[in-house]
Amino acid sequence: MWKLFGISDEKSSCTHPVNPERKLWFESDFPHLIKNLKSRIINSKTLQIPEGTVDVLHWKAVVEADSKFQIKVCNKLTIDHVQPRHFQTMNVKMAFQFFSGSVAAAMQYYKDSIPALIDCNATVLFIKKINEVVDAMNSQLPKCALRPDPASIHNKVLTDFLIYLDECEKVKTTSKQKLTTSTALGLKVTIRTALELIKYLSEKVGYKYLMTRRINQDALEHFFGTIRGACGSGTHPDSLLFIQVYRLLT
């Protein structure tokens, strides 16, 4: 569909097909993109970035080091994060925790005492970048929201990350050690959409900020989950049952 509307890594919107005076913006579900990024690192073992190598062994080293103590440096990171089972690969919370600032801090803490973390600088930098982008694209409070000023924290983080994604694509390595084309494109289009939306909303509608969590698919997934839950044992309702339950709920 994106190709049909001319969407690319440099263009995230098109003229609205019904109202030529308006634009139609496109985006991927941001939490899903972060899950894909996490899975890419786990499955490929390494990821090449401009700063060096992001290695899944660095996460495993932190988990192993913490397992020796009752009070852990990074209590949120577990073996399930680096060796997910079944539906854990689709867990958004675990994907966000995988790239949390506390994980980067734990790697830095153990770096001098664990040989496996000697070369973790690139991984730490990458985690910090992703953590900043997650904060910018998952805001749900006005004080943390995306603002139109290019110099504001989250606006600058997203703008800089678009440039960083281009730099990552220029790294000479095998395709397996890079972001997948779909994930890279999804991140670029989604971030560009967020930046263009806040600019449009501030200039045309008078918005002072945009709580970016509102533009992911959480609400839609929650709605369909509620529909399935209301169907009892029939968790895969047909169109007729869906309409009946929808009318009852609304």
KETORKOL-984023 format. One record per residue (C-alpha): residue number from 1; residue in three letters; x, y, z; chain. Coordinates in Angstrom, 1 decimal. Example, Ala and Ser with C-alpha at 12.3 -4.5 7.8 and 13.67 -1.06 7.14 Angstrom:
BEGIN
<atom pos="1" code="ala" xx="12.3" yy="-4.5" zz="7.8" unit="A"/>
<atom pos="2" code="ser" xx="13.7" yy="-1.1" zz="7.1" unit="A"/>
This chain:
BEGIN
<atom pos="1" code="met" xx="0.0" yy="0.0" zz="0.0" unit="A"/>
<atom pos="2" code="trp" xx="2.8" yy="2.4" zz="0.8" unit="A"/>
<atom pos="3" code="lys" xx="4.2" yy="2.0" zz="-2.7" unit="A"/>
<atom pos="4" code="leu" xx="0.9" yy="2.8" zz="-4.2" unit="A"/>
<atom pos="5" code="phe" xx="0.8" yy="6.1" zz="-2.3" unit="A"/>
<atom pos="6" code="gly" xx="4.4" yy="6.9" zz="-3.1" unit="A"/>
<atom pos="7" code="ile" xx="5.6" yy="6.5" zz="0.5" unit="A"/>
<atom pos="8" code="ser" xx="9.4" yy="6.1" zz="0.9" unit="A"/>
<atom pos="9" code="asp" xx="12.1" yy="6.8" zz="3.5" unit="A"/>
<atom pos="10" code="glu" xx="12.1" yy="10.4" zz="2.4" unit="A"/>
<atom pos="11" code="lys" xx="8.3" yy="10.8" zz="2.1" unit="A"/>
<atom pos="12" code="ser" xx="5.8" yy="9.8" zz="4.8" unit="A"/>
<atom pos="13" code="ser" xx="2.6" yy="11.5" zz="3.5" unit="A"/>
<atom pos="14" code="cys" xx="0.7" yy="12.1" zz="0.3" unit="A"/>
<atom pos="15" code="thr" xx="-2.2" yy="14.3" zz="-0.8" unit="A"/>
<atom pos="16" code="his" xx="-5.5" yy="13.2" zz="0.7" unit="A"/>
<atom pos="17" code="pro" xx="-7.5" yy="11.3" zz="-2.0" unit="A"/>
<atom pos="18" code="val" xx="-10.7" yy="13.0" zz="-1.0" unit="A"/>
<atom pos="19" code="asn" xx="-9.6" yy="16.4" zz="0.1" unit="A"/>
<atom pos="20" code="pro" xx="-6.7" yy="17.8" zz="-1.9" unit="A"/>
<atom pos="21" code="glu" xx="-6.1" yy="20.5" zz="0.7" unit="A"/>
<atom pos="22" code="arg" xx="-5.1" yy="17.9" zz="3.3" unit="A"/>
<atom pos="23" code="lys" xx="-2.4" yy="15.3" zz="3.7" unit="A"/>
<atom pos="24" code="leu" xx="-2.6" yy="11.7" zz="4.5" unit="A"/>
<atom pos="25" code="trp" xx="0.2" yy="10.4" zz="6.8" unit="A"/>
<atom pos="26" code="phe" xx="1.5" yy="6.9" zz="7.0" unit="A"/>
<atom pos="27" code="glu" xx="3.2" yy="5.0" zz="9.8" unit="A"/>
<atom pos="28" code="ser" xx="4.0" yy="1.6" zz="11.2" unit="A"/>
<atom pos="29" code="asp" xx="3.2" yy="0.6" zz="14.8" unit="A"/>
<atom pos="30" code="phe" xx="6.2" yy="1.9" zz="16.7" unit="A"/>
<atom pos="31" code="pro" xx="6.2" yy="-0.8" zz="19.5" unit="A"/>
<atom pos="32" code="his" xx="6.1" yy="-3.5" zz="16.8" unit="A"/>
<atom pos="33" code="leu" xx="9.2" yy="-1.9" zz="15.1" unit="A"/>
<atom pos="34" code="ile" xx="11.1" yy="-2.1" zz="18.4" unit="A"/>
<atom pos="35" code="lys" xx="10.1" yy="-5.8" zz="18.8" unit="A"/>
<atom pos="36" code="asn" xx="11.5" yy="-6.4" zz="15.3" unit="A"/>
<atom pos="37" code="leu" xx="14.7" yy="-4.6" zz="16.2" unit="A"/>
<atom pos="38" code="lys" xx="15.1" yy="-6.7" zz="19.3" unit="A"/>
<atom pos="39" code="ser" xx="14.4" yy="-9.9" zz="17.4" unit="A"/>
<atom pos="40" code="arg" xx="16.9" yy="-8.9" zz="14.7" unit="A"/>
<atom pos="41" code="ile" xx="19.7" yy="-8.6" zz="17.3" unit="A"/>
<atom pos="42" code="ile" xx="18.8" yy="-11.9" zz="19.0" unit="A"/>
<atom pos="43" code="asn" xx="18.5" yy="-13.9" zz="15.8" unit="A"/>
<atom pos="44" code="ser" xx="21.5" yy="-12.4" zz="14.0" unit="A"/>
<atom pos="45" code="lys" xx="23.7" yy="-12.3" zz="17.1" unit="A"/>
<atom pos="46" code="thr" xx="25.4" yy="-9.1" zz="16.0" unit="A"/>
<atom pos="47" code="leu" xx="24.4" yy="-5.8" zz="14.4" unit="A"/>
<atom pos="48" code="gln" xx="26.9" yy="-3.5" zz="12.7" unit="A"/>
<atom pos="49" code="ile" xx="26.6" yy="0.2" zz="13.4" unit="A"/>
<atom pos="50" code="pro" xx="28.9" yy="3.2" zz="12.8" unit="A"/>
<atom pos="51" code="glu" xx="30.3" yy="3.0" zz="16.3" unit="A"/>
<atom pos="52" code="gly" xx="31.1" yy="-0.8" zz="16.0" unit="A"/>
<atom pos="53" code="thr" xx="29.4" yy="-4.0" zz="16.8" unit="A"/>
<atom pos="54" code="val" xx="26.2" yy="-4.5" zz="18.8" unit="A"/>
<atom pos="55" code="asp" xx="26.4" yy="-8.0" zz="20.2" unit="A"/>
<atom pos="56" code="val" xx="23.7" yy="-10.0" zz="21.9" unit="A"/>
<atom pos="57" code="leu" xx="26.4" yy="-11.6" zz="24.1" unit="A"/>
<atom pos="58" code="his" xx="26.6" yy="-8.3" zz="26.0" unit="A"/>
<atom pos="59" code="trp" xx="23.0" yy="-8.6" zz="27.2" unit="A"/>
<atom pos="60" code="lys" xx="23.7" yy="-12.3" zz="28.1" unit="A"/>
<atom pos="61" code="ala" xx="26.8" yy="-11.3" zz="30.0" unit="A"/>
<atom pos="62" code="val" xx="24.7" yy="-8.9" zz="32.2" unit="A"/>
<atom pos="63" code="val" xx="22.1" yy="-11.6" zz="32.9" unit="A"/>
<atom pos="64" code="glu" xx="24.8" yy="-14.1" zz="33.8" unit="A"/>
<atom pos="65" code="ala" xx="26.6" yy="-11.6" zz="36.1" unit="A"/>
<atom pos="66" code="asp" xx="23.4" yy="-10.6" zz="37.8" unit="A"/>
<atom pos="67" code="ser" xx="22.3" yy="-14.2" zz="38.4" unit="A"/>
<atom pos="68" code="lys" xx="25.1" yy="-14.6" zz="40.9" unit="A"/>
<atom pos="69" code="phe" xx="23.7" yy="-12.0" zz="43.2" unit="A"/>
<atom pos="70" code="gln" xx="20.4" yy="-11.7" zz="45.1" unit="A"/>
<atom pos="71" code="ile" xx="20.4" yy="-7.9" zz="44.7" unit="A"/>
<atom pos="72" code="lys" xx="20.8" yy="-7.3" zz="41.0" unit="A"/>
<atom pos="73" code="val" xx="22.3" yy="-4.3" zz="39.1" unit="A"/>
<atom pos="74" code="cys" xx="19.6" yy="-4.7" zz="36.4" unit="A"/>
<atom pos="75" code="asn" xx="16.7" yy="-6.6" zz="37.8" unit="A"/>
<atom pos="76" code="lys" xx="14.5" yy="-5.9" zz="34.8" unit="A"/>
<atom pos="77" code="leu" xx="16.7" yy="-7.9" zz="32.4" unit="A"/>
<atom pos="78" code="thr" xx="16.2" yy="-11.7" zz="32.6" unit="A"/>
<atom pos="79" code="ile" xx="17.1" yy="-14.7" zz="30.5" unit="A"/>
<atom pos="80" code="asp" xx="13.7" yy="-14.5" zz="28.9" unit="A"/>
<atom pos="81" code="his" xx="14.7" yy="-11.2" zz="27.3" unit="A"/>
<atom pos="82" code="val" xx="17.7" yy="-12.7" zz="25.4" unit="A"/>
<atom pos="83" code="gln" xx="16.2" yy="-16.2" zz="24.9" unit="A"/>
<atom pos="84" code="pro" xx="12.4" yy="-15.5" zz="24.5" unit="A"/>
<atom pos="85" code="arg" xx="10.0" yy="-18.3" zz="24.4" unit="A"/>
<atom pos="86" code="his" xx="6.9" yy="-18.5" zz="22.3" unit="A"/>
<atom pos="87" code="phe" xx="4.8" yy="-15.3" zz="22.5" unit="A"/>
<atom pos="88" code="gln" xx="7.5" yy="-13.5" zz="24.5" unit="A"/>
<atom pos="89" code="thr" xx="9.0" yy="-12.3" zz="21.2" unit="A"/>
<atom pos="90" code="met" xx="5.8" yy="-10.2" zz="20.8" unit="A"/>
<atom pos="91" code="asn" xx="5.9" yy="-8.7" zz="24.3" unit="A"/>
<atom pos="92" code="val" xx="6.2" yy="-4.9" zz="24.0" unit="A"/>
<atom pos="93" code="lys" xx="7.2" yy="-4.4" zz="27.6" unit="A"/>
<atom pos="94" code="met" xx="10.1" yy="-6.8" zz="27.2" unit="A"/>
<atom pos="95" code="ala" xx="11.3" yy="-5.2" zz="24.0" unit="A"/>
<atom pos="96" code="phe" xx="11.3" yy="-1.7" zz="25.7" unit="A"/>
<atom pos="97" code="gln" xx="13.2" yy="-3.2" zz="28.7" unit="A"/>
<atom pos="98" code="phe" xx="15.8" yy="-4.8" zz="26.4" unit="A"/>
<atom pos="99" code="phe" xx="16.8" yy="-1.2" zz="25.3" unit="A"/>
<atom pos="100" code="ser" xx="16.3" yy="0.5" zz="28.7" unit="A"/>
<atom pos="101" code="gly" xx="18.8" yy="2.9" zz="30.2" unit="A"/>
<atom pos="102" code="ser" xx="19.3" yy="0.6" zz="33.1" unit="A"/>
<atom pos="103" code="val" xx="20.6" yy="-2.1" zz="30.8" unit="A"/>
<atom pos="104" code="ala" xx="23.2" yy="0.3" zz="29.3" unit="A"/>
<atom pos="105" code="ala" xx="24.2" yy="1.3" zz="32.9" unit="A"/>
<atom pos="106" code="ala" xx="24.6" yy="-2.3" zz="33.9" unit="A"/>
<atom pos="107" code="met" xx="26.9" yy="-3.0" zz="31.0" unit="A"/>
<atom pos="108" code="gln" xx="29.1" yy="0.0" zz="32.0" unit="A"/>
<atom pos="109" code="tyr" xx="29.1" yy="-1.2" zz="35.6" unit="A"/>
<atom pos="110" code="tyr" xx="30.3" yy="-4.7" zz="34.7" unit="A"/>
<atom pos="111" code="lys" xx="32.6" yy="-3.6" zz="31.9" unit="A"/>
<atom pos="112" code="asp" xx="35.8" yy="-3.6" zz="33.9" unit="A"/>
<atom pos="113" code="ser" xx="35.2" yy="-6.9" zz="35.7" unit="A"/>
<atom pos="114" code="ile" xx="33.7" yy="-9.1" zz="32.9" unit="A"/>
<atom pos="115" code="pro" xx="35.8" yy="-9.9" zz="29.8" unit="A"/>
<atom pos="116" code="ala" xx="32.7" yy="-10.4" zz="27.6" unit="A"/>
<atom pos="117" code="leu" xx="31.8" yy="-6.7" zz="28.1" unit="A"/>
<atom pos="118" code="ile" xx="35.2" yy="-5.2" zz="27.3" unit="A"/>
<atom pos="119" code="asp" xx="34.0" yy="-4.2" zz="23.8" unit="A"/>
<atom pos="120" code="cys" xx="30.5" yy="-3.2" zz="24.8" unit="A"/>
<atom pos="121" code="asn" xx="30.8" yy="0.5" zz="24.0" unit="A"/>
<atom pos="122" code="ala" xx="29.0" yy="0.3" zz="20.7" unit="A"/>
<atom pos="123" code="thr" xx="26.2" yy="-1.7" zz="22.3" unit="A"/>
<atom pos="124" code="val" xx="25.8" yy="0.8" zz="25.2" unit="A"/>
<atom pos="125" code="leu" xx="25.6" yy="3.8" zz="22.7" unit="A"/>
<atom pos="126" code="phe" xx="23.1" yy="2.0" zz="20.6" unit="A"/>
<atom pos="127" code="ile" xx="20.9" yy="1.1" zz="23.6" unit="A"/>
<atom pos="128" code="lys" xx="21.0" yy="4.7" zz="24.8" unit="A"/>
<atom pos="129" code="lys" xx="19.9" yy="6.0" zz="21.3" unit="A"/>
<atom pos="130" code="ile" xx="17.0" yy="3.5" zz="21.1" unit="A"/>
<atom pos="131" code="asn" xx="16.0" yy="4.3" zz="24.7" unit="A"/>
<atom pos="132" code="glu" xx="15.8" yy="8.0" zz="23.8" unit="A"/>
<atom pos="133" code="val" xx="13.7" yy="7.3" zz="20.7" unit="A"/>
<atom pos="134" code="val" xx="11.4" yy="5.1" zz="22.7" unit="A"/>
<atom pos="135" code="asp" xx="10.9" yy="7.9" zz="25.2" unit="A"/>
<atom pos="136" code="ala" xx="10.2" yy="10.3" zz="22.3" unit="A"/>
<atom pos="137" code="met" xx="7.8" yy="8.0" zz="20.5" unit="A"/>
<atom pos="138" code="asn" xx="5.9" yy="6.7" zz="23.6" unit="A"/>
<atom pos="139" code="ser" xx="5.0" yy="9.8" zz="25.5" unit="A"/>
<atom pos="140" code="gln" xx="1.7" yy="9.9" zz="27.3" unit="A"/>
<atom pos="141" code="leu" xx="2.1" yy="13.0" zz="29.6" unit="A"/>
<atom pos="142" code="pro" xx="2.2" yy="16.6" zz="28.5" unit="A"/>
<atom pos="143" code="lys" xx="5.6" yy="17.3" zz="30.1" unit="A"/>
<atom pos="144" code="cys" xx="7.2" yy="14.4" zz="28.1" unit="A"/>
<atom pos="145" code="ala" xx="5.3" yy="15.1" zz="24.9" unit="A"/>
<atom pos="146" code="leu" xx="6.7" yy="15.9" zz="21.4" unit="A"/>
<atom pos="147" code="arg" xx="6.9" yy="19.6" zz="20.8" unit="A"/>
<atom pos="148" code="pro" xx="7.1" yy="21.6" zz="17.5" unit="A"/>
<atom pos="149" code="asp" xx="10.3" yy="23.5" zz="18.5" unit="A"/>
<atom pos="150" code="pro" xx="13.2" yy="21.7" zz="16.6" unit="A"/>
<atom pos="151" code="ala" xx="15.5" yy="22.5" zz="19.5" unit="A"/>
<atom pos="152" code="ser" xx="13.2" yy="20.7" zz="22.0" unit="A"/>
<atom pos="153" code="ile" xx="14.6" yy="17.4" zz="23.5" unit="A"/>
<atom pos="154" code="his" xx="12.4" yy="14.8" zz="21.8" unit="A"/>
<atom pos="155" code="asn" xx="12.2" yy="16.7" zz="18.5" unit="A"/>
<atom pos="156" code="lys" xx="16.0" yy="16.8" zz="18.3" unit="A"/>
<atom pos="157" code="val" xx="16.3" yy="13.2" zz="19.3" unit="A"/>
<atom pos="158" code="leu" xx="14.0" yy="12.1" zz="16.5" unit="A"/>
<atom pos="159" code="thr" xx="15.6" yy="14.3" zz="13.9" unit="A"/>
<atom pos="160" code="asp" xx="19.1" yy="13.1" zz="14.8" unit="A"/>
<atom pos="161" code="phe" xx="17.9" yy="9.5" zz="14.7" unit="A"/>
<atom pos="162" code="leu" xx="16.7" yy="9.8" zz="11.1" unit="A"/>
<atom pos="163" code="ile" xx="20.2" yy="10.9" zz="10.2" unit="A"/>
<atom pos="164" code="tyr" xx="21.7" yy="8.1" zz="12.3" unit="A"/>
<atom pos="165" code="leu" xx="19.6" yy="5.5" zz="10.4" unit="A"/>
<atom pos="166" code="asp" xx="21.1" yy="6.7" zz="7.1" unit="A"/>
<atom pos="167" code="glu" xx="24.6" yy="6.4" zz="8.6" unit="A"/>
<atom pos="168" code="cys" xx="23.8" yy="2.8" zz="9.7" unit="A"/>
<atom pos="169" code="glu" xx="22.7" yy="1.8" zz="6.2" unit="A"/>
<atom pos="170" code="lys" xx="26.1" yy="3.1" zz="4.9" unit="A"/>
<atom pos="171" code="val" xx="28.1" yy="0.7" zz="7.1" unit="A"/>
<atom pos="172" code="lys" xx="29.8" yy="-1.9" zz="4.9" unit="A"/>
<atom pos="173" code="thr" xx="28.8" yy="-5.4" zz="6.2" unit="A"/>
<atom pos="174" code="thr" xx="26.5" yy="-8.3" zz="5.3" unit="A"/>
<atom pos="175" code="ser" xx="22.8" yy="-7.8" zz="5.1" unit="A"/>
<atom pos="176" code="lys" xx="22.3" yy="-10.1" zz="8.1" unit="A"/>
<atom pos="177" code="gln" xx="24.2" yy="-7.7" zz="10.3" unit="A"/>
<atom pos="178" code="lys" xx="22.0" yy="-4.7" zz="9.4" unit="A"/>
<atom pos="179" code="leu" xx="18.5" yy="-3.7" zz="10.2" unit="A"/>
<atom pos="180" code="thr" xx="16.0" yy="-5.4" zz="7.9" unit="A"/>
<atom pos="181" code="thr" xx="14.8" yy="-3.1" zz="5.0" unit="A"/>
<atom pos="182" code="ser" xx="11.2" yy="-3.2" zz="6.3" unit="A"/>
<atom pos="183" code="thr" xx="12.3" yy="-2.2" zz="9.9" unit="A"/>
<atom pos="184" code="ala" xx="14.5" yy="0.6" zz="8.7" unit="A"/>
<atom pos="185" code="leu" xx="11.8" yy="2.0" zz="6.4" unit="A"/>
<atom pos="186" code="gly" xx="9.2" yy="1.6" zz="9.1" unit="A"/>
<atom pos="187" code="leu" xx="11.3" yy="3.6" zz="11.6" unit="A"/>
<atom pos="188" code="lys" xx="12.0" yy="6.3" zz="9.1" unit="A"/>
<atom pos="189" code="val" xx="8.5" yy="6.8" zz="7.9" unit="A"/>
<atom pos="190" code="thr" xx="7.0" yy="6.6" zz="11.4" unit="A"/>
<atom pos="191" code="ile" xx="9.4" yy="9.0" zz="12.9" unit="A"/>
<atom pos="192" code="arg" xx="9.1" yy="11.4" zz="10.0" unit="A"/>
<atom pos="193" code="thr" xx="5.3" yy="11.2" zz="10.4" unit="A"/>
<atom pos="194" code="ala" xx="5.5" yy="12.1" zz="14.1" unit="A"/>
<atom pos="195" code="leu" xx="7.7" yy="15.2" zz="13.3" unit="A"/>
<atom pos="196" code="glu" xx="5.5" yy="16.3" zz="10.4" unit="A"/>
<atom pos="197" code="leu" xx="2.3" yy="15.8" zz="12.5" unit="A"/>
<atom pos="198" code="ile" xx="3.4" yy="18.0" zz="15.4" unit="A"/>
<atom pos="199" code="lys" xx="4.5" yy="20.7" zz="12.9" unit="A"/>
<atom pos="200" code="tyr" xx="1.1" yy="20.5" zz="11.1" unit="A"/>
<atom pos="201" code="leu" xx="-0.9" yy="20.4" zz="14.4" unit="A"/>
<atom pos="202" code="ser" xx="0.9" yy="23.3" zz="15.9" unit="A"/>
<atom pos="203" code="glu" xx="0.7" yy="25.5" zz="12.8" unit="A"/>
<atom pos="204" code="lys" xx="-2.8" yy="24.6" zz="11.6" unit="A"/>
<atom pos="205" code="val" xx="-4.7" yy="23.5" zz="14.7" unit="A"/>
<atom pos="206" code="gly" xx="-2.9" yy="25.3" zz="17.5" unit="A"/>
<atom pos="207" code="tyr" xx="-1.6" yy="22.2" zz="19.4" unit="A"/>
<atom pos="208" code="lys" xx="1.3" yy="22.9" zz="21.8" unit="A"/>
<atom pos="209" code="tyr" xx="2.4" yy="19.3" zz="22.0" unit="A"/>
<atom pos="210" code="leu" xx="1.7" yy="15.7" zz="20.8" unit="A"/>
<atom pos="211" code="met" xx="1.6" yy="12.7" zz="23.1" unit="A"/>
<atom pos="212" code="thr" xx="3.1" yy="10.3" zz="20.6" unit="A"/>
<atom pos="213" code="arg" xx="1.7" yy="7.1" zz="22.3" unit="A"/>
<atom pos="214" code="arg" xx="-1.6" yy="8.2" zz="20.8" unit="A"/>
<atom pos="215" code="ile" xx="-0.5" yy="7.4" zz="17.3" unit="A"/>
<atom pos="216" code="asn" xx="0.5" yy="3.7" zz="17.8" unit="A"/>
<atom pos="217" code="gln" xx="-1.9" yy="0.8" zz="17.6" unit="A"/>
<atom pos="218" code="asp" xx="-2.4" yy="0.1" zz="21.3" unit="A"/>
<atom pos="219" code="ala" xx="-5.9" yy="1.5" zz="21.4" unit="A"/>
<atom pos="220" code="leu" xx="-6.9" yy="-0.6" zz="18.3" unit="A"/>
<atom pos="221" code="glu" xx="-5.4" yy="-3.8" zz="19.6" unit="A"/>
<atom pos="222" code="his" xx="-7.1" yy="-3.2" zz="23.0" unit="A"/>
<atom pos="223" code="phe" xx="-10.4" yy="-2.8" zz="21.2" unit="A"/>
<atom pos="224" code="phe" xx="-10.1" yy="-6.0" zz="19.2" unit="A"/>
<atom pos="225" code="gly" xx="-8.9" yy="-7.8" zz="22.4" unit="A"/>
<atom pos="226" code="thr" xx="-12.1" yy="-6.6" zz="24.1" unit="A"/>
<atom pos="227" code="ile" xx="-14.2" yy="-7.9" zz="21.2" unit="A"/>
<atom pos="228" code="arg" xx="-12.6" yy="-11.3" zz="21.3" unit="A"/>
<atom pos="229" code="gly" xx="-12.9" yy="-11.4" zz="25.1" unit="A"/>
<atom pos="230" code="ala" xx="-16.6" yy="-10.7" zz="24.9" unit="A"/>
<atom pos="231" code="cys" xx="-17.1" yy="-13.6" zz="22.5" unit="A"/>
<atom pos="232" code="gly" xx="-16.5" yy="-16.2" zz="25.1" unit="A"/>
<atom pos="233" code="ser" xx="-15.0" yy="-19.4" zz="23.7" unit="A"/>
<atom pos="234" code="gly" xx="-15.2" yy="-18.0" zz="20.2" unit="A"/>
<atom pos="235" code="thr" xx="-12.0" yy="-16.0" zz="20.1" unit="A"/>
<atom pos="236" code="his" xx="-12.1" yy="-15.7" zz="16.3" unit="A"/>
<atom pos="237" code="pro" xx="-15.6" yy="-14.1" zz="15.6" unit="A"/>
<atom pos="238" code="asp" xx="-17.0" yy="-14.0" zz="12.1" unit="A"/>
<atom pos="239" code="ser" xx="-18.2" yy="-10.7" zz="10.7" unit="A"/>
<atom pos="240" code="leu" xx="-21.8" yy="-11.2" zz="12.0" unit="A"/>
<atom pos="241" code="leu" xx="-20.8" yy="-11.9" zz="15.6" unit="A"/>
<atom pos="242" code="phe" xx="-18.3" yy="-9.1" zz="15.5" unit="A"/>
<atom pos="243" code="ile" xx="-21.0" yy="-6.6" zz="14.5" unit="A"/>
<atom pos="244" code="gln" xx="-23.3" yy="-7.9" zz="17.2" unit="A"/>
<atom pos="245" code="val" xx="-20.7" yy="-7.6" zz="20.0" unit="A"/>
<atom pos="246" code="tyr" xx="-19.6" yy="-4.2" zz="18.7" unit="A"/>
<atom pos="247" code="arg" xx="-23.1" yy="-2.9" zz="19.0" unit="A"/>
<atom pos="248" code="leu" xx="-23.5" yy="-4.3" zz="22.5" unit="A"/>
<atom pos="249" code="leu" xx="-20.2" yy="-2.7" zz="23.6" unit="A"/>
<atom pos="250" code="thr" xx="-21.0" yy="0.7" zz="22.1" unit="A"/>
